[in-house]
Amino acid sequence: MMHAHSQSPLNRNFAIATITFVAYLPVAHANLPAAESWPQLQFDSRRSGNAEDRQLPDKPLALIAAAPLTDAVFTAPVVANNRVFVVDGSGVAHCFDAATLKPLWKRETDPGTPGRFADVNNVSSPAVAGDYLHFGTMSGTYYVLRVADGGVAAKIELGEPIFSSPAVSDDGPTVYFASLGSRIHALKPDGTIRWTWDFVREVLKFDGDRWNGEAWAAHKKGRVTWQDQFCCSRDLAVVGKTVVVPCGGSVVWLEDNDDTSDDAT
């Protein structure tokens, strides 16, 4: 059971891009210590970036390696299980050994539909939950890959882009993400859906095609206003069992009460 409270494509770039590794980032190389974990965007599900227990040595940063990718990079890399993971603009997930910085595997994602929701300019940073890597794509598909070999453990087709990065709860068993249309999903690490919640349906009381202006005008029986905006293009956050999501011009708090059913209210 989950309760809610609220307040009010470009062309694919085929140029080769690189990810650079800088000494004293939380990766291991040469005489550096074993890789430290940085499993999701801004370190934790609160998006705090709080790493006060870590300090950079009093030495200048230095380039230690550069690895070619398939496109520009608009996401943040993550580090877990002594591996570095990054998703490039074309939606290709890459995995590197944190000790040697050598590539271990890469996984291409579906290209999507050019002119509608193509898999370009991906901005959803990955997150590691146990043995699985989570991320969304601009083509509207959410992926759960096995960190060991990049194999696909789960694919969720949403039919709308995913801008926000997944957030892994502090205790690890739940991963939350939002699509651009403000559909919120709670998953188990392996990609099994625990529940979903739809801001447009539950708050705006609209059950038609949210990407169709004529459908909105018919629903409103008149002009659509700024109060009907619904897109979630920013990152959600999780504090304990509370999921905080920016939906359109509102901020929504969803309370996850550990109901394991797929239905949410």
C-alpha positions in Angstrom: 0.0 0.0 0.0 1.3 3.4 -0.9 -0.1 6.8 0.0 0.6 10.1 -1.9 0.6 13.7 -0.9 1.3 16.6 -3.3 1.8 20.3 -3.6 1.1 22.4 -6.1 15.0 14.5 -29.8 17.9 15.5 -31.4 19.8 13.6 -34.2 22.0 10.7 -33.0 25.6 11.6 -32.6 27.9 8.8 -34.0 31.1 10.5 -33.0 33.3 8.5 -30.7 33.4 9.9 -27.1 35.6 8.8 -24.2 35.3 8.4 -20.5 38.3 9.6 -18.7 39.6 8.2 -15.4 41.3 10.6 -13.0 43.4 9.5 -10.1 41.8 9.7 -6.7 38.3 9.2 -8.0 36.8 6.1 -6.2 38.4 3.7 -8.6 41.4 1.5 -8.0 44.5 1.7 -10.3 48.2 0.9 -9.9 49.0 1.8 -6.2 45.5 3.1 -5.4 43.4 1.2 -2.8 40.6 -1.1 -3.7 37.6 0.7 -5.4 35.2 2.3 -3.1 31.5 2.1 -3.7 29.6 4.9 -5.3 26.5 3.0 -6.5 24.1 5.7 -7.7 23.8 9.3 -8.7 25.0 11.7 -5.9 26.0 8.7 -3.8 22.7 7.8 -2.0 19.0 7.7 -2.6 18.6 11.1 -0.9 20.7 12.6 -3.6 22.8 14.1 -0.9 26.3 13.7 -2.3 27.4 13.4 1.3 30.8 11.8 1.4 32.2 13.6 4.4 34.2 10.5 5.5 36.3 10.6 2.3 39.1 13.0 1.6 41.2 13.5 -1.5 45.0 13.3 -1.0 47.0 16.5 -1.2 48.1 15.7 -4.7 46.9 17.1 -8.0 44.4 15.1 -10.0 46.0 13.3 -12.9 44.7 11.4 -15.9 45.3 7.7 -15.6 43.3 6.3 -18.5 40.7 7.1 -21.3 38.3 4.6 -22.8 36.4 5.1 -26.0 32.6 4.9 -25.9 30.0 5.1 -28.7 28.6 8.6 -28.0 28.9 11.6 -25.8 28.2 11.1 -22.1 25.5 13.0 -20.2 25.2 10.6 -17.3 27.2 10.1 -14.1 29.3 6.9 -13.8 28.8 4.6 -10.8 31.2 2.3 -9.0 30.3 -0.9 -7.3 31.6 -4.5 -7.0 35.1 -3.2 -8.1 33.6 -2.2 -11.4 32.8 1.1 -13.1 29.6 1.5 -15.0 28.6 4.3 -17.4 25.8 4.8 -19.9 26.5 7.0 -23.0 24.2 9.2 -25.0 23.2 6.4 -27.4 22.1 4.3 -24.5 25.0 1.9 -24.5 26.0 0.6 -21.1 29.7 0.0 -20.5 31.4 -1.9 -17.7 35.1 -1.5 -16.8 37.3 -3.3 -14.3 38.0 -0.8 -11.5 41.5 -2.1 -10.9 42.8 -2.3 -14.5 40.3 0.1 -16.1 39.9 -2.4 -19.0 36.5 -2.9 -20.5 34.6 -6.0 -19.4 31.4 -5.8 -21.4 29.0 -3.4 -23.1 25.3 -3.6 -23.8 23.4 -1.8 -26.6 19.8 -0.8 -26.0 16.9 -0.6 -28.4 17.1 2.3 -30.8 13.5 3.5 -30.2 11.4 5.3 -32.8 13.1 8.1 -34.7 10.9 11.2 -34.8 9.0 10.2 -31.6 11.1 8.7 -28.8 14.5 7.8 -30.2 17.3 6.4 -28.0 19.5 9.5 -28.2 20.9 12.0 -25.6 20.3 9.6 -22.7 20.5 11.4 -19.3 19.3 8.7 -16.9 22.4 7.8 -14.8 22.7 4.2 -13.8 22.4 2.7 -10.4 23.6 -0.6 -8.9 21.3 -2.6 -6.7 23.0 -5.8 -5.5 23.9 -7.8 -8.6 22.0 -5.6 -11.0 22.5 -2.4 -13.0 19.4 -0.2 -13.5 18.9 2.7 -15.9 16.3 4.2 -18.2 16.5 5.4 -21.8 15.1 8.2 -23.9 13.3 5.6 -26.1 11.1 4.7 -23.1 12.6 1.4 -22.1 13.9 0.7 -18.6 16.7 -1.8 -18.3 18.0 -4.1 -15.6 21.3 -5.7 -16.5 23.4 -8.3 -14.6 26.5 -6.6 -13.4 28.5 -9.8 -14.0 28.1 -10.0 -17.7 25.7 -7.3 -18.9 22.9 -9.7 -19.7 19.4 -8.4 -19.7 17.6 -9.4 -16.5 14.5 -7.3 -17.2 13.1 -4.8 -19.7 10.1 -2.5 -19.0 8.5 -0.8 -22.0 6.9 2.5 -21.0 6.3 4.2 -24.3 7.7 7.5 -23.0 11.2 8.8 -22.3 12.9 8.3 -18.9 14.9 11.4 -17.8 15.2 10.7 -14.1 17.9 8.4 -12.6 16.8 5.4 -10.6 17.2 5.6 -6.8 18.1 2.6 -4.7 16.7 2.6 -1.1 19.1 2.5 1.8 18.4 -1.1 2.6 18.8 -2.1 -1.1 15.7 -4.2 -1.8 13.8 -1.5 -3.7 14.7 0.6 -6.8 12.5 3.6 -7.7 12.3 5.4 -11.0 9.9 7.8 -12.8 9.1 8.2 -16.5 8.7 11.5 -18.2 4.9 11.1 -18.0 5.2 10.9 -14.2 4.6 7.2 -13.9 6.4 6.1 -10.7 7.7 2.5 -10.4 9.0 0.5 -7.5 11.1 -2.6 -8.4 13.0 -5.4 -6.8 16.7 -5.4 -7.7 16.1 -8.1 -10.4 13.5 -5.8 -12.1 10.3 -7.4 -10.7 7.7 -4.7 -10.4 6.4 -4.2 -6.8 4.0 -1.4 -7.6 3.3 1.5 -10.0 1.7 4.9 -9.4 0.5 7.3 -12.1 0.4 11.1 -11.3 -1.7 11.9 -14.3 -4.3 9.3 -13.5 -4.4 9.7 -9.8 -4.0 13.5 -9.4 -5.0 15.0 -12.7 -7.8 12.4 -13.2 -6.9 11.9 -16.8 -6.8 8.4 -18.2 -6.3 9.1 -22.0 -3.2 9.6 -24.1 -1.2 12.1 -22.1 0.9 13.0 -25.2 -2.2 13.9 -27.3 -3.3 17.5 -27.2 -6.7 16.8 -28.6 -7.4 14.2 -25.9 -6.5 16.7 -23.2 -8.7 19.4 -24.7 -11.6 16.9 -24.8 -11.0 15.9 -21.2 -10.8 19.5 -20.1 -13.7 20.6 -22.2 -11.7 23.7 -23.0 -8.3 25.1 -22.8 -5.4 23.2 -21.1 -3.6 25.4 -18.6 -0.2 25.4 -16.8 -1.9 23.5 -14.0 -2.2 20.5 -16.2 1.6 20.1 -16.8 2.7 16.7 -15.7 6.3 15.9 -16.9 8.9 14.5 -14.6 12.2 15.5 -16.0 14.1 15.8 -12.8 15.5 13.2 -10.4 13.4 11.7 -7.7 14.8 11.1 -4.2 14.1 8.5 -1.5 14.3 9.1 2.3 13.5 6.0 4.3 10.2 4.8 2.8 9.2 8.2 1.4 9.7 8.8 -2.3 9.9 12.5 -3.3 9.0 13.1 -7.0 8.8 16.4 -9.0 5.7 16.0 -11.2 5.0 19.0 -13.5 4.5 22.0 -11.2 4.0 19.8 -8.1 6.1 17.8 -5.7 4.6 14.5 -4.7 5.5 12.5 -1.6 4.7 8.7 -1.9 4.8 6.6 1.2 5.9 3.0 0.5 4.3 0.8 3.1 5.9 -2.5 1.8 2.8 -3.8 0.0 4.3 -6.3 -2.4 1.4 -6.2 -4.8 1.6 -4.6 -8.2 -1.3 -2.3 -7.4 -0.7 1.1 -5.7 -3.2 3.5 -4.2 
